[in-house]
């Protein structure tokens, strides 16, 4: 189990997860790069890469990327998406392994990213492992791209419904995983190099939002009948509160960058 969701369930949802989750915003990648992560030519490992969204984006920017995840089906989906791009990135590979025990060589990467996954990891163990595989002075960016469940918004209505079906789900609300990630990195000897945060709205069709939510942690562990009932009720709520056109979903983008000690 990972964070209360079985890896098997995440794997089965890989296709919807890949196709209906928005890409990491370009503005976030730009801010990451300004802090020294995701620069053309870097050897970069993307921890907990899932279906490879950020790995593929950084490879397209000229990084030599290794995407790492514990679920082979997520990696297969990542490769399929990379193969389907107009100009598939060549400097991109996939490894099935946990972030806490990558089995990669010492000092073999210039940079690392961990996007939308730190809360699933043993943060202290992952930070120690990242320090081992980075070169001295190498940089790591822990970052996220989270919907904002503000009152009266699409995610606000959606989260209330998720909680009614899955009362044990504990990943809702407006969270800030940054302090814990920073603490984990500092405990491993990393030096804080800066952070960024900004809000934006992401456009979804009604169907893509429903499919994106159906592949999320709050819904995956429900029984099949409950998942069907949840989706039908979500469709009804969207039609009631947001009856016209596409959905514009508020999100928060955040990231923090730290560097491995030089000596």
ROLUM-81854 format. One record per residue (C-alpha): residue in one letter; residue number from 1; y, x, z. Coordinates in Angstrom, 1 decimal, padded with zeros to 4 digits. Example, Ala and Ser with C-alpha at 12.3 -4.5 7.8 and 13.67 -1.06 7.14 Angstrom:
{pt A 1 {-004.5 012.3 007.8}}
{pt S 2 {-001.1 013.7 007.1}}
//
This chain:
{pt X 1 {000.0 000.0 000.0}}
{pt X 2 {003.5 001.2 -000.8}}
{pt X 3 {006.3 -000.5 001.2}}
{pt X 4 {004.2 -003.6 001.7}}
{pt X 5 {003.4 -003.8 -002.1}}
{pt X 6 {000.1 -002.6 -003.4}}
{pt X 7 {000.2 000.0 -006.1}}
{pt X 8 {-002.2 -002.1 -008.1}}
{pt X 9 {000.3 -005.0 -008.1}}
{pt X 10 {003.1 -002.7 -009.3}}
{pt X 11 {000.8 -001.3 -012.0}}
{pt X 12 {000.0 -004.8 -013.3}}
{pt X 13 {003.7 -005.6 -013.5}}
{pt X 14 {004.5 -002.4 -015.3}}
{pt X 15 {005.3 -004.1 -018.6}}
{pt X 16 {007.8 -006.7 -017.2}}
{pt X 17 {009.2 -004.0 -014.9}}
{pt X 18 {009.9 -001.8 -017.9}}
{pt X 19 {011.3 -004.3 -020.3}}
{pt X 20 {013.5 -006.4 -018.0}}
{pt X 21 {015.0 -004.0 -015.6}}
{pt X 22 {018.4 -002.7 -016.7}}
{pt X 23 {018.9 001.0 -017.5}}
{pt X 24 {020.7 003.2 -015.0}}
{pt X 25 {024.4 002.9 -016.0}}
{pt X 26 {025.8 005.7 -018.1}}
{pt X 27 {028.7 006.0 -015.7}}
{pt X 28 {026.2 006.8 -012.9}}
{pt X 29 {024.6 009.5 -015.1}}
{pt X 30 {028.1 010.9 -015.8}}
{pt X 31 {028.9 011.2 -012.1}}
{pt X 32 {025.5 012.7 -011.4}}
{pt X 33 {026.2 015.3 -014.1}}
{pt X 34 {029.6 016.1 -012.6}}
{pt X 35 {027.8 017.0 -009.4}}
{pt X 36 {025.4 019.3 -011.2}}
{pt X 37 {022.3 017.2 -011.9}}
{pt X 38 {021.3 016.1 -015.4}}
{pt X 39 {023.0 018.8 -017.4}}
{pt X 40 {021.8 019.8 -020.9}}
{pt X 41 {019.1 022.4 -020.7}}
{pt X 42 {018.1 021.8 -017.0}}
{pt X 43 {014.4 021.8 -016.1}}
{pt X 44 {014.4 018.5 -014.1}}
{pt X 45 {011.7 016.5 -012.3}}
{pt X 46 {012.2 012.8 -011.8}}
{pt X 47 {010.4 011.7 -008.7}}
{pt X 48 {008.9 008.2 -008.4}}
{pt X 49 {009.9 007.7 -012.1}}
{pt X 50 {008.2 004.4 -012.6}}
{pt X 51 {008.4 003.4 -016.2}}
{pt X 52 {010.7 006.4 -016.9}}
{pt X 53 {014.1 004.8 -017.3}}
{pt X 54 {016.1 007.7 -015.9}}
{pt X 55 {013.6 010.3 -017.1}}
{pt X 56 {014.1 009.1 -020.7}}
{pt X 57 {017.9 008.9 -020.3}}
{pt X 58 {018.1 012.4 -019.0}}
{pt X 59 {015.8 013.8 -021.6}}
{pt X 60 {018.1 012.2 -024.3}}
{pt X 61 {020.9 014.2 -022.7}}
{pt X 62 {019.1 017.5 -023.2}}
{pt X 63 {017.2 018.0 -020.0}}
{pt X 64 {013.5 019.1 -020.0}}
{pt X 65 {012.1 016.4 -017.9}}
{pt X 66 {008.9 015.9 -016.0}}
{pt X 67 {008.4 012.3 -014.8}}
{pt X 68 {006.2 012.0 -011.7}}
{pt X 69 {004.7 008.8 -010.3}}
{pt X 70 {001.6 007.7 -008.4}}
{pt X 71 {000.6 004.9 -010.8}}
{pt X 72 {-000.9 005.9 -014.2}}
{pt X 73 {000.0 002.5 -015.7}}
{pt X 74 {003.7 003.0 -014.9}}
{pt X 75 {003.4 006.4 -016.7}}
{pt X 76 {001.6 004.9 -019.7}}
{pt X 77 {004.4 002.3 -020.0}}
{pt X 78 {007.0 005.1 -019.7}}
{pt X 79 {005.3 007.0 -022.6}}
{pt X 80 {005.1 003.9 -024.7}}
{pt X 81 {008.8 003.2 -024.3}}
{pt X 82 {009.6 006.9 -025.1}}
{pt X 83 {007.5 006.7 -028.2}}
{pt X 84 {009.3 003.6 -029.3}}
{pt X 85 {012.8 005.1 -029.2}}
{pt X 86 {014.5 005.9 -032.5}}
{pt X 87 {014.5 009.6 -031.7}}
{pt X 88 {011.7 010.1 -029.1}}
{pt X 89 {012.7 012.9 -026.7}}
{pt X 90 {010.4 015.9 -027.1}}
{pt X 91 {011.1 017.7 -023.8}}
{pt X 92 {009.5 014.9 -021.7}}
{pt X 93 {006.2 014.9 -019.9}}
{pt X 94 {004.4 012.8 -017.2}}
{pt X 95 {002.4 013.7 -014.2}}
{pt X 96 {000.5 011.4 -011.8}}
{pt X 97 {001.2 012.7 -008.3}}
{pt X 98 {003.1 011.7 -005.2}}
{pt X 99 {006.6 013.0 -004.5}}
{pt X 100 {005.4 014.4 -001.1}}
{pt X 101 {002.7 016.5 -002.8}}
{pt X 102 {003.6 017.2 -006.4}}
{pt X 103 {001.2 020.2 -006.9}}
{pt X 104 {003.9 021.7 -009.1}}
{pt X 105 {004.7 025.4 -008.9}}
{pt X 106 {007.2 026.9 -006.5}}
{pt X 107 {010.8 027.3 -007.8}}
{pt X 108 {009.9 025.7 -011.2}}
{pt X 109 {012.8 023.2 -011.6}}
{pt X 110 {016.6 023.5 -011.7}}
{pt X 111 {017.2 019.9 -010.6}}
{pt X 112 {015.4 016.8 -009.3}}
{pt X 113 {016.2 013.1 -009.3}}
{pt X 114 {014.9 010.2 -007.2}}
{pt X 115 {016.2 006.9 -008.4}}
{pt X 116 {015.5 003.6 -006.6}}
{pt X 117 {012.4 005.1 -004.8}}
{pt X 118 {013.4 007.0 -001.7}}
{pt X 119 {012.7 004.0 000.5}}
{pt X 120 {009.1 004.0 -000.6}}
{pt X 121 {008.6 007.7 000.3}}
{pt X 122 {008.1 009.7 003.4}}
{pt X 123 {011.6 011.1 003.1}}
{pt X 124 {011.2 014.2 005.3}}
{pt X 125 {008.0 015.3 003.4}}
{pt X 126 {009.5 014.5 000.0}}
{pt X 127 {012.7 016.5 000.9}}
{pt X 128 {010.5 019.5 002.0}}
{pt X 129 {008.5 019.3 -001.2}}
{pt X 130 {011.6 019.1 -003.4}}
{pt X 131 {013.0 022.2 -001.8}}
{pt X 132 {009.8 024.0 -002.5}}
{pt X 133 {009.8 023.2 -006.3}}
{pt X 134 {013.5 023.8 -006.8}}
{pt X 135 {015.0 027.2 -007.6}}
{pt X 136 {017.4 028.5 -005.0}}
{pt X 137 {020.6 026.6 -005.5}}
{pt X 138 {018.9 023.9 -007.4}}
{pt X 139 {020.2 020.4 -006.9}}
{pt X 140 {018.7 017.0 -006.1}}
{pt X 141 {020.2 013.6 -006.7}}
{pt X 142 {018.9 010.6 -004.7}}
{pt X 143 {020.4 007.5 -006.2}}
{pt X 144 {020.1 003.7 -006.6}}
{pt X 145 {021.1 000.8 -008.7}}
{pt X 146 {020.9 -002.3 -006.5}}
{pt X 147 {021.9 -005.9 -007.1}}
{pt X 148 {024.5 -007.2 -004.7}}
{pt X 149 {023.5 -010.5 -003.0}}
{pt X 150 {027.0 -011.7 -002.4}}
{pt X 151 {027.4 -015.4 -001.5}}
{pt X 152 {027.5 -017.7 -004.6}}
{pt X 153 {026.1 -015.0 -007.0}}
{pt X 154 {022.9 -014.9 -008.9}}
{pt X 155 {021.3 -012.3 -006.6}}
{pt X 156 {022.6 -014.2 -003.5}}
{pt X 157 {020.8 -017.4 -004.6}}
{pt X 158 {017.8 -015.4 -005.7}}
{pt X 159 {017.4 -013.5 -002.5}}
{pt X 160 {017.5 -016.7 -000.4}}
{pt X 161 {014.7 -018.1 -002.5}}
{pt X 162 {012.6 -014.9 -002.2}}
{pt X 163 {013.0 -015.0 001.6}}
{pt X 164 {011.8 -018.6 001.7}}
{pt X 165 {008.6 -017.7 -000.1}}
{pt X 166 {008.1 -014.2 001.5}}
{pt X 167 {009.6 -014.2 005.0}}
{pt X 168 {008.2 -010.7 005.7}}
{pt X 169 {010.2 -009.1 002.8}}
{pt X 170 {012.7 -006.7 004.3}}
{pt X 171 {014.5 -005.2 001.3}}
{pt X 172 {017.2 -007.8 001.0}}
{pt X 173 {020.8 -007.7 001.9}}
{pt X 174 {023.4 -005.1 001.1}}
{pt X 175 {021.7 -001.9 002.1}}
{pt X 176 {022.9 001.7 002.1}}
{pt X 177 {019.9 004.0 001.9}}
{pt X 178 {022.2 007.0 001.5}}
{pt X 179 {022.5 008.0 005.2}}
{pt X 180 {018.8 008.2 005.7}}
{pt X 181 {018.2 010.2 002.4}}
{pt X 182 {021.0 012.6 003.4}}
{pt X 183 {019.5 013.1 006.8}}
{pt X 184 {016.1 013.8 005.2}}
{pt X 185 {017.6 016.3 002.8}}
{pt X 186 {019.6 018.1 005.5}}
{pt X 187 {016.5 018.3 007.7}}
{pt X 188 {014.9 020.3 004.9}}
{pt X 189 {017.8 022.7 004.6}}
{pt X 190 {019.7 021.1 001.7}}
{pt X 191 {023.5 021.3 001.6}}
{pt X 192 {025.5 018.1 000.9}}
{pt X 193 {027.4 018.5 -002.4}}
{pt X 194 {029.0 015.0 -002.7}}
{pt X 195 {028.3 011.4 -003.4}}
{pt X 196 {029.5 008.5 -005.5}}
{pt X 197 {029.4 004.7 -005.4}}
{pt X 198 {030.8 002.0 -007.6}}
{pt X 199 {030.2 -001.7 -008.5}}
{pt X 200 {029.6 -003.4 -011.9}}
{pt X 201 {028.2 -006.5 -013.4}}
{pt X 202 {025.0 -006.4 -015.5}}
{pt X 203 {024.3 -009.1 -018.1}}
{pt X 204 {020.9 -010.7 -018.1}}
{pt X 205 {019.5 -013.6 -020.0}}
{pt X 206 {018.0 -016.3 -017.8}}
{pt X 207 {014.5 -015.4 -018.9}}
{pt X 208 {015.0 -011.6 -018.4}}
{pt X 209 {016.3 -012.2 -014.9}}
{pt X 210 {013.3 -014.4 -014.0}}
{pt X 211 {010.9 -011.8 -015.4}}
{pt X 212 {012.7 -008.9 -013.6}}
{pt X 213 {012.5 -010.8 -010.3}}
{pt X 214 {008.8 -011.6 -010.9}}
{pt X 215 {008.1 -007.9 -011.2}}
{pt X 216 {010.0 -007.0 -007.9}}
{pt X 217 {008.6 -006.1 -004.5}}
{pt X 218 {009.6 -009.4 -003.0}}
{pt X 219 {007.4 -011.4 -005.3}}
{pt X 220 {004.5 -009.2 -006.3}}
{pt X 221 {002.4 -009.7 -003.2}}
{pt X 222 {002.5 -013.5 -003.4}}
{pt X 223 {-000.5 -015.4 -004.6}}
{pt X 224 {-000.6 -016.6 -008.2}}
{pt X 225 {000.2 -020.2 -007.4}}
{pt X 226 {003.1 -019.2 -005.2}}
{pt X 227 {004.5 -016.9 -008.0}}
{pt X 228 {004.4 -019.7 -010.5}}
{pt X 229 {006.1 -022.1 -008.0}}
{pt X 230 {008.7 -019.5 -007.2}}
{pt X 231 {009.5 -018.9 -010.9}}
{pt X 232 {009.8 -022.7 -011.5}}
{pt X 233 {012.1 -023.1 -008.5}}
{pt X 234 {014.2 -020.1 -009.5}}
{pt X 235 {014.7 -021.6 -013.0}}
{pt X 236 {015.9 -024.8 -011.5}}
{pt X 237 {018.3 -023.0 -009.2}}
{pt X 238 {019.8 -021.0 -012.0}}
{pt X 239 {020.2 -024.1 -014.1}}
{pt X 240 {021.9 -025.8 -011.2}}
{pt X 241 {024.3 -023.1 -010.1}}
{pt X 242 {024.8 -021.1 -013.3}}
{pt X 243 {024.3 -023.7 -016.1}}
{pt X 244 {025.9 -022.1 -019.1}}
{pt X 245 {025.2 -018.9 -021.0}}
{pt X 246 {024.0 -015.5 -019.8}}
{pt X 247 {024.0 -014.3 -016.2}}
{pt X 248 {026.4 -011.7 -015.0}}
{pt X 249 {024.8 -010.0 -011.9}}
{pt X 250 {026.8 -007.8 -009.6}}
{pt X 251 {025.2 -004.4 -008.8}}
{pt X 252 {026.1 -001.3 -006.8}}
{pt X 253 {025.5 002.1 -008.2}}
{pt X 254 {025.3 005.0 -005.6}}
{pt X 255 {024.1 008.5 -005.4}}
{pt X 256 {024.2 011.6 -003.3}}
{pt X 257 {023.7 015.2 -004.4}}
{pt X 258 {022.5 018.2 -002.3}}
{pt X 259 {021.7 021.8 -003.2}}
{pt X 260 {018.8 024.0 -002.0}}
{pt X 261 {020.0 027.0 000.0}}
{pt X 262 {020.3 030.2 -002.1}}
{pt X 263 {018.7 032.4 000.5}}
//
